[in-house]
Amino acid sequence: MTTPESAPDQPAQPTPPQSGGSQPAGWGEPPRYGQYAPGYDPAAPPAQDQPQYGTPQYGTPQYGTPQYGTPQYGAPQGEQAAQYGQSQYGQYSPYSSQVPGYRPPADKPGIVPLRPLSLGELYDGAFGAVRHNPGVTLGLTAIIVVVAVAIGTLVSIPLTTLFTDLFADLFAEIGSDPAFDDLGFTQDVLGVTYGSLLGTSLLLMLATPLAMGVMAVSVSDSVIGRKISVSAAWRRVGKRAWFLIGFSLLSTVAVLVAYAVAVGIVAALFVVDPTLGLIGLFLVLAALVVVGVWVFTRLLLVPPALAVEGGGFWTTVRRAWRLTRGTFWRVLGIYLLTSLILGIIGQVVAFPIGMVMGLFMATANSAALAASYGITYVITGGMSVLFLGGVIALLYIDTRMRREGLDVQLQTAAATAADQ
């Protein structure tokens, strides 16, 4: 038993009652379970200089058997004492987000943890980016897509007339056949369809990179818990707008050149020998698919890199190309899965619109048909920008965290943003 002399920092125990110069049996031994300590009177008021045995410590009720014996000296006092021994349910924790001055853990200051991300975290972060800053992700991107579709619809008017005249000339040569008595209706529908498709696609090809850039800028700030304003997002994207549009145009030109070269090779093979041309056709198609998928995947992270980074055009393109080295299959798999999910959702959403378009086709209402095409493009383009754009932006950040240790820089940026 530790004596007061050997532990001067503990209070001396009360003097045991004397009876004939001897101590009661068991004095100095800890009381048994359910017994009072010798010399303790539960009815007597506690002394001011003695610990209150059996009394709840620091105002918190002790459930179960009262705890007698030596109190826990050195426990926190004052406001800190109320945090210890309390029920954990329904109470504030010193790490609760409701406590003033609370700062989220450095591992996840924003929409995703600052470490390599799983597939579920990528998708959750894409939705979280929309919830965190709807003004930019929903508002600004929707404005860009709607304006592009509206301008594309206006551009499609002369294109619709052009395609209608082309189909009219084509059908005039075969119109003498009674089976083609209703070709007037068909040429109008085809003219609206191809005119709207070409006109709107051209504008969306220019506007989608801008919308993707807006998503990338918003996501890059949401990752560290910072919420960018609409005007600030537009200013940052506006500085890189020509890079984004230029990359889209260069990609389109490269695809057209590749197809032209492929057609030329196949045509030359057919001139030499029909059998050789047929074999060459399958080989060229296979090469186009393989090379196209490979190049597309290696360049998939270029748009968010152009929007977020401040380097030159070709420098950023080369950096984004190197980022996908060693992660090709992961990047491709995530993109294909995301596209498949969007395709299924798009089919569900487009079903009622398709029914309305069928009614317009039956009545040969060209204006209503063009409007329904525009609504379809807005929905599909909006979903592509919001979800696919968010996933690609997070995939870019995730790849940089895996290859360049970007998570350390993001944690520093998050701490700086929290202190401001």
C-alpha positions as CSV (number, residue, x, y, z in Angstrom):
1,M,0.0,0.0,0.0
2,T,1.4,3.4,-1.0
3,T,1.9,5.6,2.1
4,P,1.3,9.4,2.1
5,E,5.1,9.9,2.6
6,S,5.9,8.0,-0.6
7,A,3.2,9.9,-2.6
8,P,3.1,13.4,-1.2
9,D,0.9,14.6,-4.1
10,Q,-2.0,12.4,-3.0
11,P,-4.2,13.4,0.0
12,A,-3.7,11.5,3.2
13,Q,-6.4,8.9,3.9
14,P,-8.6,9.5,6.9
15,T,-7.3,8.2,10.3
16,P,-8.9,4.9,11.1
17,P,-10.9,4.7,14.3
18,Q,-9.0,3.3,17.2
19,S,-10.4,0.6,19.5
20,G,-8.1,-0.6,22.2
21,G,-5.0,0.5,20.3
22,S,-5.6,-1.8,17.4
23,Q,-7.0,-1.3,13.9
24,P,-10.1,-3.0,12.6
25,A,-9.5,-6.1,10.6
26,G,-9.0,-5.4,6.9
27,W,-8.0,-1.8,7.3
28,G,-5.5,-0.8,4.6
29,E,-7.0,-3.4,2.2
30,P,-9.3,-2.3,-0.6
31,P,-13.0,-2.8,0.2
32,R,-14.8,-5.7,-1.3
33,Y,-17.3,-5.2,-4.1
34,G,-20.5,-3.6,-2.7
35,Q,-19.0,-2.5,0.6
36,Y,-18.2,0.9,1.9
37,A,-14.6,1.7,2.8
38,P,-13.9,1.4,6.5
39,G,-14.6,4.6,8.4
40,Y,-16.9,6.0,5.7
41,D,-20.4,7.1,6.8
42,P,-22.7,7.6,3.8
43,A,-25.1,9.7,5.9
44,A,-22.4,12.2,7.0
45,P,-21.8,15.3,4.9
46,P,-18.5,15.1,3.0
47,A,-15.6,17.1,4.3
48,Q,-14.5,20.0,2.2
49,D,-10.9,18.8,2.0
50,Q,-11.7,15.2,1.3
51,P,-12.8,13.5,-2.0
52,Q,-16.5,12.9,-2.3
53,Y,-16.6,9.1,-2.5
54,G,-19.6,7.8,-4.4
55,T,-20.4,11.2,-5.9
56,P,-20.5,11.5,-9.7
57,Q,-17.3,13.0,-11.0
58,Y,-17.4,16.4,-12.7
59,G,-21.2,16.6,-12.8
60,T,-21.6,13.5,-15.0
61,P,-23.8,10.7,-13.6
62,Q,-22.0,7.4,-13.2
63,Y,-24.3,4.6,-14.3
64,G,-24.1,1.3,-12.4
65,T,-22.3,0.6,-9.2
66,P,-20.8,3.8,-7.5
67,Q,-17.1,3.9,-7.9
68,Y,-15.4,4.2,-4.4
69,G,-11.8,4.5,-3.6
70,T,-9.2,6.8,-4.8
71,P,-10.4,9.5,-7.2
72,Q,-8.7,10.2,-10.4
73,Y,-6.6,13.2,-9.6
74,G,-5.2,15.3,-12.4
75,A,-8.3,15.0,-14.5
76,P,-9.2,18.0,-16.7
77,Q,-10.9,20.8,-14.8
78,G,-13.4,23.6,-15.9
79,E,-14.7,23.5,-19.5
80,Q,-12.6,20.5,-20.4
81,A,-14.0,18.4,-17.6
82,A,-17.4,18.5,-19.2
83,Q,-16.1,16.7,-22.3
84,Y,-15.0,13.6,-20.4
85,G,-17.3,10.9,-19.1
86,Q,-20.4,12.2,-21.0
87,S,-22.6,10.0,-23.0
88,Q,-21.4,9.9,-26.7
89,Y,-24.9,9.8,-28.1
90,G,-26.5,13.1,-28.9
91,Q,-23.6,15.0,-27.4
92,Y,-21.2,17.4,-29.0
93,S,-17.7,16.0,-29.6
94,P,-14.6,18.1,-29.5
95,Y,-14.2,17.0,-33.2
96,S,-17.8,17.6,-34.2
97,S,-18.4,19.9,-37.1
98,Q,-20.9,21.8,-34.9
99,V,-18.1,23.0,-32.5
100,P,-16.9,26.5,-33.3
101,G,-13.4,26.5,-34.9
102,Y,-13.8,23.0,-36.2
103,R,-11.6,22.2,-39.2
104,P,-12.3,19.1,-41.4
105,P,-9.5,16.5,-41.3
106,A,-6.7,17.2,-43.8
107,D,-7.5,13.9,-45.5
108,K,-10.8,15.2,-46.8
109,P,-11.3,19.0,-46.7
110,G,-13.5,19.0,-49.7
111,I,-15.6,16.6,-51.9
112,V,-13.1,13.7,-52.0
113,P,-10.2,12.4,-49.8
114,L,-6.8,13.7,-50.7
115,R,-5.3,10.4,-51.7
116,P,-5.7,8.0,-54.6
117,L,-9.4,7.6,-55.3
118,S,-11.5,4.5,-55.8
119,L,-14.2,4.3,-58.5
120,G,-17.0,4.9,-56.0
121,E,-15.2,8.0,-54.6
122,L,-14.8,9.3,-58.2
123,Y,-18.6,9.0,-58.8
124,D,-19.5,10.3,-55.3
125,G,-17.1,13.3,-55.9
126,A,-18.8,14.1,-59.3
127,F,-22.2,14.4,-57.6
128,G,-20.6,16.1,-54.6
129,A,-19.1,18.8,-56.9
130,V,-22.6,19.6,-58.1
131,R,-24.0,19.8,-54.6
132,H,-21.0,21.9,-53.4
133,N,-21.2,24.6,-56.0
134,P,-24.4,24.4,-58.0
135,G,-24.1,27.9,-59.2
136,V,-21.1,27.0,-61.3
137,T,-21.7,23.4,-62.1
138,L,-25.4,23.7,-62.8
139,G,-25.9,27.3,-63.6
140,L,-22.9,28.3,-65.7
141,T,-22.5,25.0,-67.6
142,A,-26.2,25.0,-68.3
143,I,-26.0,28.5,-69.7
144,I,-23.1,27.5,-72.0
145,V,-24.9,24.4,-73.3
146,V,-28.3,26.1,-73.8
147,V,-26.7,29.1,-75.7
148,A,-24.7,26.7,-77.9
149,V,-27.8,24.7,-78.7
150,A,-29.8,27.9,-79.4
151,I,-27.2,29.2,-81.8
152,G,-26.8,25.8,-83.3
153,T,-30.5,25.7,-84.0
154,L,-30.3,29.0,-85.8
155,V,-27.3,27.8,-87.8
156,S,-29.2,24.7,-88.7
157,I,-32.0,26.6,-90.5
158,P,-30.0,27.2,-93.7
159,L,-28.5,23.7,-93.4
160,T,-32.0,22.3,-93.1
161,T,-32.9,24.0,-96.4
162,L,-29.8,22.8,-98.0
163,F,-30.4,19.1,-97.0
164,T,-34.0,19.3,-97.9
165,D,-33.1,20.5,-101.4
166,L,-30.5,17.7,-101.7
167,F,-33.0,15.0,-100.7
168,A,-35.6,16.6,-103.0
169,D,-33.3,16.3,-106.0
170,L,-32.4,12.7,-105.0
171,F,-36.0,11.6,-104.6
172,A,-37.1,13.4,-107.8
173,E,-35.1,10.8,-109.8
174,I,-37.0,7.9,-108.2
175,G,-40.2,9.7,-107.4
176,S,-42.0,8.2,-110.4
177,D,-42.3,4.9,-108.6
178,P,-45.7,4.7,-106.8
179,A,-44.0,3.3,-103.7
180,F,-42.4,6.8,-103.1
181,D,-45.5,8.9,-103.2
182,D,-44.9,10.3,-99.7
183,L,-41.3,11.2,-100.3
184,G,-42.1,14.9,-99.8
185,F,-42.8,14.2,-96.2
186,T,-39.6,12.1,-95.9
187,Q,-37.3,14.7,-97.5
188,D,-38.5,17.4,-95.0
189,V,-38.0,15.2,-92.0
190,L,-34.5,14.1,-93.3
191,G,-33.6,17.8,-94.0
192,V,-34.6,18.9,-90.4
193,T,-32.8,15.9,-88.9
194,Y,-29.5,16.3,-90.7
195,G,-29.6,20.1,-90.6
196,S,-30.2,20.1,-86.8
197,L,-27.6,17.4,-86.2
198,L,-24.9,19.2,-88.2
199,G,-25.6,22.7,-87.0
200,T,-26.0,21.8,-83.3
201,S,-23.1,19.4,-83.3
202,L,-20.8,22.1,-84.6
203,L,-21.7,24.5,-81.9
204,L,-21.6,21.9,-79.2
205,M,-18.2,20.8,-80.4
206,L,-17.0,24.4,-79.6
207,A,-19.0,24.9,-76.4
208,T,-18.5,21.5,-74.7
209,P,-14.8,22.1,-74.0
210,L,-15.7,25.4,-72.4
211,A,-18.3,23.7,-70.2
212,M,-15.8,20.9,-69.4
213,G,-13.3,23.6,-68.4
214,V,-15.8,25.2,-66.1
215,M,-16.4,21.9,-64.4
216,A,-12.7,21.2,-64.1
217,V,-12.1,24.6,-62.4
218,S,-15.0,24.2,-60.0
219,V,-14.0,20.6,-59.1
220,S,-10.4,21.6,-58.5
221,D,-11.5,24.2,-56.0
222,S,-14.2,21.9,-54.4
223,V,-11.5,19.3,-53.8
224,I,-9.8,21.5,-51.2
225,G,-13.1,22.8,-49.8
226,R,-13.1,26.1,-51.6
227,K,-16.2,27.4,-53.4
228,I,-15.4,29.5,-56.5
229,S,-17.9,32.1,-57.7
230,V,-19.5,32.1,-61.2
231,S,-17.6,35.2,-62.3
232,A,-14.3,33.9,-61.1
233,A,-14.8,30.5,-62.8
234,W,-15.7,32.3,-66.0
235,R,-12.6,34.5,-65.8
236,R,-10.3,31.5,-65.3
237,V,-11.9,29.5,-68.1
238,G,-11.9,32.5,-70.4
239,K,-8.2,32.8,-70.2
240,R,-7.8,29.3,-71.5
241,A,-10.8,29.3,-73.8
242,W,-8.8,29.3,-77.0
243,F,-6.7,26.4,-75.8
244,L,-9.8,24.4,-75.1
245,I,-11.5,25.2,-78.3
246,G,-8.3,24.8,-80.3
247,F,-7.8,21.3,-78.9
248,S,-11.3,20.3,-79.9
249,L,-10.8,21.6,-83.4
250,L,-7.4,19.9,-83.8
251,S,-8.9,16.7,-82.6
252,T,-11.7,16.9,-85.1
253,V,-9.3,17.7,-87.9
254,A,-7.1,14.8,-86.9
255,V,-10.0,12.4,-87.0
256,L,-11.1,13.6,-90.4
257,V,-7.6,13.3,-91.8
258,A,-7.3,9.8,-90.4
259,Y,-10.5,8.7,-92.0
260,A,-9.5,10.3,-95.3
261,V,-6.2,8.4,-95.2
262,A,-7.9,5.2,-94.4
263,V,-10.4,5.6,-97.2
264,G,-7.6,6.4,-99.6
265,I,-5.6,3.3,-98.6
266,V,-8.7,1.0,-99.0
267,A,-9.6,2.6,-102.4
268,A,-6.0,2.0,-103.7
269,L,-6.1,-1.6,-102.6
270,F,-9.4,-2.2,-104.3
271,V,-7.9,-0.7,-107.5
272,V,-5.0,-3.2,-107.3
273,D,-7.1,-6.2,-106.5
274,P,-10.7,-6.6,-105.1
275,T,-9.7,-9.4,-102.7
276,L,-6.8,-7.4,-101.5
277,G,-9.1,-4.4,-101.0
278,L,-11.5,-6.5,-99.0
279,I,-8.8,-7.7,-96.7
280,G,-7.4,-4.2,-96.4
281,L,-10.8,-2.9,-95.5
282,F,-11.0,-5.1,-92.4
283,L,-7.4,-4.4,-91.4
284,V,-7.7,-0.7,-91.8
285,L,-11.0,-0.6,-89.8
286,A,-9.3,-2.6,-87.0
287,A,-6.3,-0.3,-87.1
288,L,-8.6,2.8,-86.9
289,V,-10.4,1.4,-83.9
290,V,-7.2,0.4,-82.0
291,V,-5.2,3.5,-82.7
292,G,-8.2,5.7,-82.2
293,V,-9.0,4.3,-78.8
294,W,-5.4,4.4,-77.7
295,V,-4.9,8.1,-78.8
296,F,-8.2,9.1,-77.4
297,T,-7.4,7.6,-74.0
298,R,-4.0,9.1,-73.8
299,L,-5.5,12.5,-74.6
300,L,-8.5,12.2,-72.3
301,L,-7.0,14.3,-69.5
302,V,-5.9,17.2,-71.8
303,P,-9.1,19.3,-71.4
304,P,-9.0,19.5,-67.5
305,A,-5.2,20.0,-67.7
306,L,-5.7,22.9,-70.1
307,A,-8.4,24.5,-67.9
308,V,-6.5,24.1,-64.5
309,E,-2.9,24.4,-65.4
310,G,-1.3,27.6,-66.5
311,G,1.3,26.3,-69.0
312,G,1.5,26.6,-72.7
313,F,-0.7,24.6,-75.1
314,W,1.8,22.0,-76.3
315,T,3.5,21.8,-72.9
316,T,0.2,21.0,-71.2
317,V,-0.8,18.5,-73.9
318,R,2.6,16.7,-73.5
319,R,2.1,16.6,-69.7
320,A,-1.4,15.2,-69.9
321,W,-0.1,12.6,-72.4
322,R,2.5,11.5,-69.9
323,L,0.0,11.3,-67.1
324,T,-1.8,8.4,-68.7
325,R,1.3,6.4,-69.1
326,G,1.0,3.3,-67.0
327,T,-2.7,4.0,-66.2
328,F,-4.1,3.5,-69.7
329,W,-6.5,0.6,-68.8
330,R,-7.8,2.3,-65.7
331,V,-8.5,5.5,-67.4
332,L,-10.2,3.8,-70.4
333,G,-12.2,1.5,-68.2
334,I,-13.6,4.3,-66.0
335,Y,-14.4,6.3,-69.1
336,L,-16.2,3.4,-70.8
337,L,-18.2,2.5,-67.7
338,T,-19.2,6.2,-67.1
339,S,-20.3,6.5,-70.8
340,L,-22.3,3.3,-70.4
341,I,-24.1,4.6,-67.4
342,L,-24.8,7.9,-69.1
343,G,-26.1,6.0,-72.2
344,I,-28.6,4.1,-70.1
345,I,-29.8,7.2,-68.2
346,G,-30.0,9.1,-71.5
347,Q,-32.2,6.4,-73.0
348,V,-34.5,6.5,-70.1
349,V,-34.7,10.3,-70.3
350,A,-35.0,10.4,-74.1
351,F,-37.9,8.0,-74.2
352,P,-40.7,10.5,-73.6
353,I,-38.9,13.0,-75.8
354,G,-38.8,10.4,-78.6
355,M,-42.6,9.8,-78.3
356,V,-43.2,13.6,-78.7
357,M,-40.8,13.6,-81.7
358,G,-42.8,10.7,-83.2
359,L,-45.9,12.9,-83.1
360,F,-44.1,15.8,-84.7
361,M,-42.9,13.5,-87.5
362,A,-46.4,12.2,-88.1
363,T,-47.7,15.7,-88.5
364,A,-44.7,16.9,-90.5
365,N,-44.2,19.9,-88.2
366,S,-40.6,20.9,-89.0
367,A,-40.3,23.7,-86.5
368,A,-41.6,21.5,-83.6
369,L,-39.3,18.7,-84.7
370,A,-36.3,21.0,-84.7
371,A,-37.3,22.3,-81.2
372,S,-37.5,18.7,-79.9
373,Y,-34.1,18.0,-81.3
374,G,-32.8,21.0,-79.5
375,I,-34.3,19.9,-76.2
376,T,-32.7,16.5,-76.7
377,Y,-29.3,18.0,-77.3
378,V,-29.6,20.2,-74.2
379,I,-30.4,17.2,-72.0
380,T,-27.7,14.9,-73.4
381,G,-25.1,17.6,-73.5
382,G,-25.9,18.8,-70.0
383,M,-25.6,15.3,-68.5
384,S,-22.4,14.7,-70.4
385,V,-20.9,17.9,-69.0
386,L,-22.1,17.5,-65.5
387,F,-21.4,13.9,-64.8
388,L,-18.8,12.9,-67.3
389,G,-17.0,16.2,-67.0
390,G,-16.9,15.9,-63.2
391,V,-15.6,12.3,-63.4
392,I,-12.8,13.3,-65.9
393,A,-11.8,16.3,-63.8
394,L,-11.5,14.1,-60.7
395,L,-9.7,11.4,-62.7
396,Y,-7.2,14.0,-63.8
397,I,-6.6,15.0,-60.1
398,D,-6.5,11.4,-59.0
399,T,-3.9,10.5,-61.7
400,R,-1.7,13.4,-60.6
401,M,-2.0,12.3,-57.0
402,R,-0.9,8.9,-58.0
403,R,2.0,10.0,-60.2
404,E,3.1,13.4,-58.9
405,G,2.1,13.5,-55.2
406,L,-0.4,16.2,-55.8
407,D,-2.3,15.3,-52.6
408,V,0.5,16.9,-50.5
409,Q,0.2,20.2,-52.4
410,L,-3.6,20.0,-52.1
411,Q,-3.4,19.5,-48.4
412,T,-1.2,22.5,-48.1
413,A,-3.7,24.5,-50.2
414,A,-6.6,23.3,-48.2
415,A,-4.9,24.3,-44.9
416,T,-4.2,27.8,-46.4
417,A,-7.8,28.1,-47.6
418,A,-9.2,27.2,-44.2
419,D,-7.0,29.8,-42.5
420,Q,-8.2,32.6,-44.7
